[in-house]
Amino acid sequence: MPFTAPIPPPGEQPLAPTPYRDLPRTPGASAMANRFHIDRSSATEEFGLACQRLIPWPGGEETPVGAMACFLRPGGDSDPDCHNQDEVMIILAGSGAVTLDGVLEPPFRAGDLVVLPRNQEHVVHNTGDAELSWVSLYWPLREPALPTDDTDGSRGADTTDRTDTTDGNKEVAA
């Protein structure tokens, strides 16, 4: 079924009922959708910037991806970060750039999407005069162990647990 807006534009007729929009609500039943507000005041300091963890949420089920909102002060730089997870930054406000494995990439601004490949060190720079904010999506949720250099076959794979046990997941927002 294609997406249709529940509120018609001015001068247009209301939409016809759909099986989803007009389901009766059971009195006293909790909502099926969770809603969170991205808000800097809910962020804590991590990775040299302010981060608000979004996915997984407290009490939520295990998810295949993680997400957090990130806020970086004007002129600020995140701490260097490198992880065995892919990451996508959706830029919400401000402007900046990222250094990826020592190379300064072209600048980005609000509305851009920045893809950070796994296992490449990155530092986010706020190049503007306003706070830079973005949502970072990363996967898999838990960082897989990297194989070690096993030239003689004696050591096998690196089985180091790289999970951040503070919140049950390895976060990679910067």
Residue frames as a rotation matrix with the C-alpha (Angstrom) as fourth column:
MET 1
0.586 0.810 0.000 0.00
0.810 -0.586 0.000 0.00
0.000 0.000 -1.000 0.00
PRO 2
-0.207 -0.681 0.703 1.52
0.578 -0.665 -0.473 3.39
0.789 0.308 0.532 -0.90
PHE 3
-0.609 -0.085 -0.789 2.01
0.745 -0.402 -0.532 5.98
-0.272 -0.912 0.308 1.81
THR 4
-0.008 0.627 0.779 -0.72
0.553 -0.647 0.526 8.59
0.833 0.435 -0.341 2.05
ALA 5
-0.903 -0.322 0.285 -0.73
-0.002 -0.660 -0.751 11.64
0.430 -0.679 0.595 4.28
PRO 6
-0.468 0.767 -0.439 -3.48
0.883 0.391 -0.258 11.58
-0.027 -0.508 -0.861 6.94
ILE 7
0.067 0.466 -0.882 -4.10
0.320 -0.847 -0.424 15.34
-0.945 -0.253 -0.206 6.61
PRO 8
0.322 0.082 0.943 -5.06
0.942 0.071 -0.327 16.46
-0.093 0.994 -0.054 3.12
PRO 9
-0.817 -0.575 0.047 -3.53
0.573 -0.801 0.173 19.61
-0.061 0.168 0.984 1.60
PRO 10
-0.492 0.658 -0.570 -5.79
-0.096 -0.692 -0.716 22.70
-0.865 -0.297 0.404 1.66
GLY 11
-0.148 0.571 -0.807 -8.71
-0.929 -0.359 -0.084 22.37
-0.338 0.738 0.584 -0.73
GLU 12
-0.598 -0.086 -0.797 -8.44
-0.493 0.823 0.281 18.57
0.632 0.561 -0.535 -1.15
GLN 13
0.514 0.857 -0.031 -10.91
-0.591 0.380 0.712 15.99
0.622 -0.348 0.701 0.08
PRO 14
0.138 -0.425 0.894 -10.05
-0.880 0.361 0.308 13.81
-0.454 -0.830 -0.324 3.10
LEU 15
-0.694 -0.500 -0.518 -8.52
-0.678 0.697 0.234 10.46
0.244 0.514 -0.823 2.30
ALA 16
0.370 0.792 -0.485 -10.68
-0.543 0.608 0.580 7.36
0.754 0.049 0.655 2.09
PRO 17
0.598 -0.129 0.791 -10.48
-0.725 0.334 0.602 5.06
-0.342 -0.934 0.106 5.12
THR 18
-0.058 -0.648 -0.759 -7.73
-0.663 0.593 -0.457 2.46
0.747 0.477 -0.464 5.08
PRO 19
0.590 0.285 -0.755 -7.46
0.239 0.832 0.500 -0.77
0.771 -0.476 0.423 7.05
TYR 20
-0.246 -0.802 -0.545 -4.60
0.836 0.110 -0.538 0.75
0.491 -0.588 0.643 9.08
ARG 21
-0.794 -0.114 0.597 -5.65
-0.040 -0.971 -0.237 4.33
0.607 -0.212 0.766 9.71
ASP 22
-0.142 0.884 0.445 -9.06
-0.789 -0.373 0.489 3.45
0.598 -0.281 0.750 11.06
LEU 23
-0.356 -0.020 -0.934 -8.32
0.351 0.924 -0.154 0.52
0.866 -0.383 -0.322 13.37
PRO 24
0.696 0.617 0.366 -10.32
-0.130 -0.392 0.911 0.83
0.706 -0.682 -0.193 16.57
ARG 25
-0.453 -0.824 0.341 -8.25
-0.491 -0.088 -0.867 1.45
0.744 -0.560 -0.365 19.69
THR 26
0.126 0.413 -0.902 -8.71
0.587 0.702 0.403 -0.90
0.800 -0.580 -0.154 22.60
PRO 27
0.678 0.147 0.720 -9.43
-0.376 -0.772 0.513 1.14
0.631 -0.619 -0.468 25.73
GLY 28
0.795 -0.404 0.452 -6.46
-0.453 0.100 0.886 1.00
-0.403 -0.909 -0.104 28.10
ALA 29
0.738 -0.561 0.376 -4.15
0.659 0.719 -0.221 -0.62
-0.146 0.411 0.900 25.55
SER 30
0.145 -0.768 -0.623 -0.68
0.101 -0.615 0.782 0.80
-0.984 -0.176 -0.012 25.22
ALA 31
0.652 0.033 -0.758 0.44
-0.672 -0.438 -0.597 2.34
-0.352 0.898 -0.263 21.95
MET 32
0.850 -0.335 0.406 2.24
0.447 0.867 -0.221 0.07
-0.278 0.370 0.887 19.48
ALA 33
0.445 -0.704 0.553 4.70
0.460 -0.350 -0.816 2.74
0.768 0.618 0.168 18.31
ASN 34
0.283 -0.458 -0.843 7.46
0.853 -0.282 0.440 4.21
-0.439 -0.843 0.310 20.44
ARG 35
0.658 -0.073 0.750 8.29
0.413 -0.797 -0.440 7.86
0.630 0.599 -0.494 19.99
PHE 36
0.193 -0.694 -0.693 11.43
0.889 -0.174 0.423 9.64
-0.414 -0.698 0.584 21.16
HIS 37
0.993 0.101 0.062 12.44
0.117 -0.927 -0.358 13.27
0.022 0.362 -0.932 20.86
ILE 38
0.133 -0.983 0.124 15.96
0.878 0.059 -0.475 14.15
0.460 0.173 0.871 19.74
ASP 39
0.904 0.227 0.363 17.10
0.011 -0.860 0.511 16.64
0.428 -0.458 -0.779 22.36
ARG 40
0.010 -0.995 0.100 20.56
-0.083 -0.101 -0.991 17.80
0.997 0.001 -0.083 23.31
SER 41
-0.047 0.000 0.999 19.50
-0.944 -0.327 -0.044 18.07
0.327 -0.945 0.016 26.96
SER 42
0.866 0.375 0.330 19.07
-0.457 0.861 0.222 14.27
-0.201 -0.343 0.918 26.94
ALA 43
0.650 -0.684 -0.331 22.65
-0.020 0.419 -0.908 13.72
0.760 0.596 0.259 25.69
THR 44
0.857 -0.515 -0.005 25.68
0.059 0.087 0.994 12.65
-0.512 -0.853 0.105 27.70
GLU 45
0.403 -0.796 -0.452 29.35
-0.895 -0.445 -0.015 13.26
-0.190 0.411 -0.892 26.94
GLU 46
0.494 -0.336 0.802 30.95
0.242 0.939 0.244 10.45
-0.835 0.074 0.545 24.92
PHE 47
0.257 -0.430 0.865 33.55
0.947 0.292 -0.136 10.35
-0.194 0.854 0.482 22.13
GLY 48
-0.755 -0.614 -0.231 34.42
0.580 -0.789 0.203 14.01
-0.307 0.020 0.952 22.66
LEU 49
-0.776 0.591 0.219 30.86
-0.294 -0.647 0.704 15.18
0.558 0.482 0.676 21.93
ALA 50
-0.526 0.687 0.501 27.33
-0.657 0.045 -0.752 14.97
-0.539 -0.725 0.428 23.34
CYS 51
-0.835 0.200 -0.512 25.42
-0.251 0.690 0.679 11.78
0.489 0.696 -0.526 22.44
GLN 52
-0.190 0.851 0.490 21.80
-0.882 0.072 -0.466 10.77
-0.432 -0.521 0.736 22.98
ARG 53
-0.970 -0.158 0.184 21.32
-0.086 0.934 0.348 7.03
-0.226 0.321 -0.920 22.52
LEU 54
-0.277 0.901 -0.333 18.19
-0.956 -0.295 -0.003 6.30
-0.101 0.317 0.943 20.46
ILE 55
0.807 0.461 -0.368 18.32
-0.521 0.850 -0.080 2.62
0.276 0.256 0.926 19.42
PRO 56
-0.234 0.811 -0.537 18.20
0.608 0.553 0.570 0.32
0.759 -0.193 -0.622 21.26
TRP 57
-0.077 0.303 0.950 16.13
-0.545 -0.810 0.215 2.19
0.835 -0.501 0.227 23.81
PRO 58
-0.820 -0.247 0.517 15.94
-0.572 0.314 -0.757 1.28
0.025 -0.917 -0.399 27.50
GLY 59
-0.306 0.705 0.640 13.76
-0.339 0.548 -0.765 -1.77
-0.890 -0.451 0.071 27.94
GLY 60
0.413 0.446 -0.794 13.54
-0.884 -0.014 -0.467 -2.28
-0.219 0.895 0.389 24.17
GLU 61
0.874 -0.058 0.483 14.21
0.123 0.987 -0.104 -5.52
-0.471 0.151 0.869 22.34
GLU 62
-0.195 -0.972 0.131 17.56
0.253 0.079 0.964 -6.41
-0.947 0.221 0.231 20.76
THR 63
0.807 0.436 -0.399 17.86
-0.209 -0.421 -0.882 -4.66
-0.553 0.795 -0.249 17.39
PRO 64
0.569 -0.622 0.538 20.13
0.810 0.537 -0.236 -5.30
-0.142 0.570 0.809 14.38
VAL 65
-0.032 -0.540 0.841 21.20
0.526 -0.724 -0.445 -1.64
0.850 0.429 0.307 14.30
GLY 66
-0.076 -0.011 -0.997 22.03
0.920 -0.386 -0.066 1.08
-0.384 -0.923 0.039 16.77
ALA 67
0.116 0.113 0.987 21.37
0.610 -0.792 0.019 4.81
0.784 0.600 -0.160 16.54
MET 68
0.021 -0.066 -0.998 22.24
0.900 -0.434 0.047 7.89
-0.436 -0.899 0.050 18.45
ALA 69
0.849 0.194 0.492 21.86
0.374 -0.878 -0.298 11.63
0.374 0.437 -0.818 18.07
CYS 70
-0.008 -0.946 -0.323 25.16
0.995 -0.041 0.095 13.53
-0.103 -0.321 0.942 18.22
PHE 71
0.948 0.274 0.162 25.85
0.276 -0.961 0.011 17.18
0.159 0.034 -0.987 19.01
LEU 72
0.039 -0.997 -0.072 29.23
0.999 0.038 0.016 18.84
-0.013 -0.072 0.997 18.46
ARG 73
0.470 0.132 -0.873 30.01
0.427 -0.899 0.094 22.39
-0.773 -0.417 -0.479 19.60
PRO 74
0.992 -0.122 0.027 31.15
-0.044 -0.539 -0.841 25.02
0.117 0.833 -0.540 17.06
GLY 75
0.348 -0.938 -0.016 34.81
-0.835 -0.302 -0.461 24.54
0.427 0.173 -0.888 16.20
GLY 76
0.227 -0.211 0.951 34.87
-0.763 0.568 0.308 21.20
-0.605 -0.796 -0.033 18.03
ASP 77
-0.251 -0.347 -0.904 36.31
-0.766 0.642 -0.034 17.84
0.592 0.684 -0.427 17.00
SER 78
0.871 0.485 0.076 35.17
-0.448 0.722 0.527 14.40
0.201 -0.494 0.846 18.08
ASP 79
0.103 -0.810 0.577 37.63
-0.608 0.408 0.681 11.94
-0.787 -0.421 -0.451 19.53
PRO 80
-0.489 -0.299 -0.819 39.18
-0.839 0.417 0.349 9.58
0.238 0.858 -0.455 16.93
ASP 81
0.150 0.602 0.784 37.06
-0.626 0.672 -0.396 6.44
-0.765 -0.432 0.478 16.54
CYS 82
-0.462 -0.243 -0.853 37.50
-0.819 0.485 0.305 3.18
0.340 0.840 -0.424 14.64
HIS 83
-0.216 0.496 0.841 35.17
-0.593 0.618 -0.516 0.19
-0.776 -0.610 0.161 14.77
ASN 84
-0.988 -0.110 0.108 34.20
-0.006 0.726 0.687 -2.95
-0.154 0.679 -0.718 12.91
GLN 85
-0.064 0.996 0.055 30.74
0.712 0.085 -0.697 -1.60
-0.699 -0.005 -0.715 12.08
ASP 86
-0.526 0.032 0.850 29.39
0.707 -0.539 0.458 0.41
0.472 0.842 0.261 9.15
GLU 87
-0.319 0.383 -0.867 28.00
0.652 -0.575 -0.494 3.84
-0.688 -0.723 -0.066 10.02
VAL 88
-0.241 0.331 0.912 25.76
0.771 -0.506 0.387 6.40
0.590 0.796 -0.133 8.35
MET 89
-0.682 0.013 -0.731 25.51
0.501 -0.719 -0.481 9.99
-0.532 -0.695 0.484 9.58
ILE 90
0.077 0.749 0.658 22.31
0.900 -0.336 0.277 11.89
0.429 0.571 -0.700 8.73
ILE 91
-0.850 -0.518 -0.097 23.20
0.514 -0.776 -0.366 15.55
0.115 -0.361 0.925 9.18
LEU 92
0.118 0.961 -0.249 20.37
0.992 -0.122 -0.004 17.46
-0.034 -0.246 -0.969 10.90
ALA 93
0.982 0.186 0.019 21.88
0.185 -0.982 0.039 20.91
0.026 -0.034 -0.999 11.46
GLY 94
0.515 -0.822 -0.243 25.14
-0.308 -0.442 0.843 22.77
-0.800 -0.359 -0.481 11.00
SER 95
0.846 -0.357 -0.397 28.13
-0.354 0.182 -0.917 22.04
0.399 0.916 0.028 8.80
GLY 96
0.493 -0.708 0.507 31.30
-0.511 0.236 0.827 20.05
-0.704 -0.666 -0.245 9.16
ALA 97
0.292 -0.482 -0.826 33.77
-0.778 0.383 -0.498 17.63
0.556 0.788 -0.263 7.70
VAL 98
0.902 -0.068 0.426 35.20
-0.224 0.770 0.597 14.25
-0.369 -0.634 0.679 8.59
THR 99
-0.084 -0.949 -0.304 38.77
-0.996 0.092 -0.012 13.04
0.039 0.302 -0.952 8.51
LEU 100
0.897 0.402 0.181 38.74
-0.391 0.915 -0.095 9.41
-0.204 0.015 0.979 7.34
ASP 101
0.688 -0.707 0.164 41.97
0.683 0.707 0.182 7.43
-0.245 -0.013 0.969 7.83
GLY 102
-0.151 -0.833 -0.532 43.95
0.620 -0.499 0.606 10.68
-0.770 -0.238 0.592 7.96
VAL 103
-0.822 -0.076 0.565 42.38
0.539 -0.426 0.727 12.24
0.185 0.902 0.391 4.85
LEU 104
-0.610 0.623 -0.489 40.10
-0.079 -0.662 -0.745 15.27
-0.789 -0.416 0.453 5.22
GLU 105
-0.442 0.569 0.694 36.94
0.873 0.451 0.186 14.54
-0.207 0.688 -0.696 3.22
PRO 106
-0.655 0.275 0.703 34.81
0.234 -0.812 0.535 17.21
0.718 0.515 0.468 1.45
PRO 107
-0.931 0.302 0.206 32.58
-0.329 -0.447 -0.832 19.28
-0.159 -0.842 0.516 3.76
PHE 108
-0.529 0.842 -0.102 28.97
0.679 0.493 0.545 18.38
0.509 0.219 -0.832 4.53
ARG 109
-0.881 0.336 0.333 25.95
-0.440 -0.839 -0.319 20.32
0.172 -0.428 0.887 5.78
ALA 110
-0.440 0.805 0.398 22.40
-0.350 0.255 -0.901 19.83
-0.827 -0.536 0.170 7.04
GLY 111
0.574 0.741 -0.347 20.46
-0.678 0.193 -0.710 17.47
-0.459 0.643 0.613 4.77
ASP 112
0.005 -0.658 -0.753 23.54
-0.860 0.381 -0.339 15.46
0.510 0.650 -0.564 3.74
LEU 113
0.957 0.160 0.240 24.13
-0.251 0.873 0.417 11.78
-0.143 -0.460 0.876 4.41
VAL 114
0.105 -0.989 -0.107 27.71
-0.962 -0.073 -0.262 10.70
0.251 0.130 -0.959 5.18
VAL 115
0.945 0.178 -0.276 28.72
-0.149 0.981 0.122 7.03
0.292 -0.074 0.954 4.94
LEU 116
0.138 -0.908 0.394 31.64
-0.990 -0.117 0.077 5.87
-0.024 -0.401 -0.916 7.09
PRO 117
0.419 -0.001 -0.908 33.02
-0.353 0.921 -0.164 2.44
0.837 0.389 0.386 6.16
ARG 118
0.999 -0.006 0.040 33.99
-0.033 0.450 0.892 0.02
-0.024 -0.893 0.449 8.89
ASN 119
0.553 -0.831 -0.062 37.53
0.742 0.457 0.490 -0.26
-0.379 -0.317 0.870 10.22
GLN 120
-0.107 -0.588 0.802 38.57
0.703 -0.615 -0.357 3.24
0.703 0.526 0.479 9.15
GLU 121
-0.413 -0.105 -0.905 39.49
0.840 -0.429 -0.333 5.77
-0.353 -0.897 0.265 11.82
HIS 122
-0.070 0.448 0.891 37.36
0.645 -0.661 0.383 8.89
0.761 0.601 -0.243 11.68
VAL 123
-0.634 -0.063 -0.771 37.15
0.635 -0.611 -0.473 12.26
-0.442 -0.789 0.428 13.40
VAL 124
0.264 0.783 0.563 34.18
0.912 -0.393 0.118 14.60
0.314 0.482 -0.818 12.92
HIS 125
-0.793 -0.538 -0.287 34.91
0.588 -0.799 -0.127 18.36
-0.161 -0.269 0.949 12.78
ASN 126
0.468 0.872 -0.144 32.37
0.803 -0.488 -0.342 21.14
-0.368 0.044 -0.929 13.28
THR 127
-0.550 -0.725 0.415 33.52
0.835 -0.478 0.272 23.76
0.001 0.496 0.868 10.77
GLY 128
0.008 0.666 0.746 30.60
0.503 -0.647 0.572 26.13
0.864 0.371 -0.340 11.34
ASP 129
-0.810 -0.260 0.526 29.65
-0.222 -0.694 -0.685 28.71
0.543 -0.672 0.504 13.94
ALA 130
0.164 0.881 0.444 26.59
-0.960 0.040 0.276 26.77
0.225 -0.472 0.853 15.17
GLU 131
-0.192 -0.186 0.964 26.24
-0.592 0.805 0.037 23.40
-0.783 -0.564 -0.265 16.83
LEU 132
-0.497 -0.013 -0.868 26.56
-0.757 0.495 0.426 20.45
0.424 0.869 -0.256 14.42
SER 133
-0.202 0.468 0.860 23.98
-0.647 0.595 -0.476 17.72
-0.735 -0.653 0.183 14.99
TRP 134
-0.343 0.089 -0.935 23.38
-0.805 0.485 0.342 14.39
0.484 0.870 -0.095 13.28
VAL 135
0.632 0.457 0.626 21.83
-0.653 0.749 0.113 10.97
-0.417 -0.480 0.772 13.78
SER 136
-0.447 -0.826 -0.343 24.32
-0.892 0.439 0.105 8.14
0.064 0.353 -0.933 13.52
LEU 137
0.787 0.602 0.135 23.05
-0.597 0.799 -0.077 4.70
-0.154 -0.020 0.988 12.46
TYR 138
-0.310 -0.937 -0.159 25.47
-0.948 0.318 -0.025 1.79
0.074 0.142 -0.987 12.79
TRP 139
0.819 0.543 0.185 25.37
-0.545 0.837 -0.043 -1.94
-0.178 -0.066 0.982 12.21
PRO 140
0.031 0.710 -0.704 25.68
0.455 0.617 0.642 -4.61
0.890 -0.340 -0.304 13.34
LEU 141
0.814 0.371 0.446 24.63
-0.194 -0.550 0.812 -3.52
0.547 -0.748 -0.376 16.82
ARG 142
0.774 -0.586 0.240 27.44
-0.105 0.255 0.961 -5.46
-0.625 -0.769 0.135 18.45
GLU 143
0.388 -0.722 -0.573 30.90
-0.920 -0.334 -0.203 -5.00
-0.045 0.606 -0.794 17.00
PRO 144
0.988 -0.059 -0.143 32.20
0.037 0.988 -0.151 -8.32
0.151 0.144 0.978 15.59
ALA 145
0.465 -0.883 0.067 35.68
-0.016 0.067 0.998 -9.45
-0.885 -0.465 0.016 16.55
LEU 146
0.599 -0.388 -0.701 38.37
-0.800 -0.268 -0.536 -8.87
0.020 0.882 -0.471 13.95
PRO 147
0.911 -0.390 -0.132 40.49
0.375 0.919 -0.126 -11.83
0.170 0.065 0.983 12.82
THR 148
0.595 -0.784 -0.176 44.08
-0.298 -0.419 0.858 -11.62
-0.746 -0.458 -0.483 14.00
ASP 149
0.291 -0.624 -0.725 47.18
-0.918 0.031 -0.395 -11.95
0.269 0.781 -0.564 11.85
ASP 150
0.541 0.023 0.841 47.46
-0.446 0.855 0.264 -15.73
-0.713 -0.517 0.473 11.88
THR 151
0.236 -0.510 -0.827 50.35
-0.963 -0.011 -0.268 -16.56
0.127 0.860 -0.494 9.61
ASP 152
-0.776 -0.605 -0.176 51.15
-0.577 0.795 -0.190 -19.89
0.255 -0.046 -0.966 11.28
GLY 153
-0.093 0.853 -0.514 47.57
-0.240 0.482 0.843 -20.98
0.966 0.202 0.160 12.04
SER 154
-0.626 -0.263 -0.734 48.21
0.527 0.551 -0.647 -21.19
0.575 -0.792 -0.207 15.80
ARG 155
-0.980 0.145 -0.138 46.11
0.016 -0.631 -0.776 -18.34
-0.200 -0.762 0.616 17.15
GLY 156
-0.337 0.913 0.229 42.79
0.941 0.327 0.082 -18.48
0.000 0.243 -0.970 15.31
ALA 157
0.079 0.482 0.872 40.35
0.470 -0.790 0.394 -15.58
0.879 0.379 -0.289 15.35
ASP 158
-0.914 -0.271 0.303 40.47
-0.076 -0.618 -0.783 -12.72
0.399 -0.738 0.544 17.82
THR 159
-0.152 0.898 -0.413 37.71
0.684 0.397 0.612 -13.47
0.713 -0.189 -0.675 20.30
THR 160
-0.930 -0.209 -0.301 38.05
0.362 -0.646 -0.672 -10.27
-0.054 -0.734 0.677 22.32
ASP 161
0.081 0.995 -0.056 34.64
0.994 -0.085 -0.068 -9.03
-0.073 -0.050 -0.996 23.43
ARG 162
-0.858 -0.412 0.307 34.41
0.465 -0.877 0.123 -5.51
0.219 0.248 0.944 21.99
THR 163
0.118 0.977 0.176 30.94
0.631 -0.211 0.746 -4.84
0.767 0.023 -0.642 23.41
ASP 164
-0.716 -0.215 0.664 30.59
-0.277 -0.785 -0.554 -1.71
0.641 -0.580 0.502 25.52
THR 165
-0.476 0.525 -0.706 28.92
0.719 0.695 0.031 -3.12
0.507 -0.492 -0.708 28.61
THR 166
-0.959 0.123 -0.254 27.87
0.077 -0.752 -0.654 0.29
-0.272 -0.647 0.712 29.92
ASP 167
-0.241 0.919 -0.311 24.73
-0.819 -0.365 -0.443 0.29
-0.521 0.148 0.841 27.77
GLY 168
0.194 0.332 0.923 24.88
0.032 0.938 -0.344 -3.21
-0.980 0.096 0.172 26.32
ASN 169
0.823 0.039 0.567 26.18
0.553 0.175 -0.814 -2.10
-0.131 0.984 0.122 22.95
LYS 170
-0.316 -0.944 -0.094 29.27
0.779 -0.315 0.542 -0.70
-0.541 0.099 0.835 21.24
GLU 171
0.721 0.635 -0.275 28.54
0.411 -0.713 -0.568 2.86
-0.558 0.297 -0.775 20.22
VAL 172
-0.244 -0.819 0.519 30.17
0.887 0.028 0.461 4.51
-0.392 0.573 0.720 17.28
ALA 173
0.625 0.769 -0.135 28.74
0.642 -0.604 -0.472 7.95
-0.445 0.209 -0.871 16.92
ALA 174
0.716 -0.355 -0.601 31.80
-0.409 -0.911 0.050 9.82
-0.566 0.210 -0.797 15.83
